[in-house]
Amino acid sequence: MEFIKHYWWILVILLMVGVLMNVYKDLKRIDHKKFLDNKPELPPHRDFNDKWDDEDDWPKKK
């Protein structure tokens, strides 16, 4: 227990290194070229500002 009290930061670093190694291995398995070839079509972006577009707050030019 004395070791853990004094050197807890080493355990945190080892945990972080393990997480980063697993992330790296998982990212290496992704085939991004295959995904880009079979990328699904995205629907058009819809925001709800279209109802405000009709209201014009600027003064009209004469």
NORKA-V211468 format. One record per backbone hydrogen bond with DSSP energy under -1.0 kcal/mol. CO is the residue of the C=O (numbers start at 0). NH is the residue of the N-H. E is the energy in kcal/mol with one decimal. If there is no record, write none. Layout:
co=CO nh=NH e=E
co=CO nh=NH e=E
This chain:
co=0 nh=4 e=-2.0
co=1 nh=5 e=-1.8
co=2 nh=6 e=-2.7
co=7 nh=11 e=-1.6
co=8 nh=12 e=-2.1
co=9 nh=13 e=-2.4
co=10 nh=14 e=-2.1
co=11 nh=15 e=-2.4
co=12 nh=16 e=-2.4
co=13 nh=17 e=-2.2
co=14 nh=18 e=-2.2
co=15 nh=19 e=-2.5
co=16 nh=20 e=-2.3
co=17 nh=21 e=-2.0
co=18 nh=22 e=-2.4
co=19 nh=23 e=-2.4
co=20 nh=24 e=-2.3
co=21 nh=25 e=-2.3
co=22 nh=26 e=-2.5
co=23 nh=27 e=-1.8
co=30 nh=34 e=-1.8
co=31 nh=35 e=-2.4
co=32 nh=36 e=-1.8
co=33 nh=37 e=-1.7
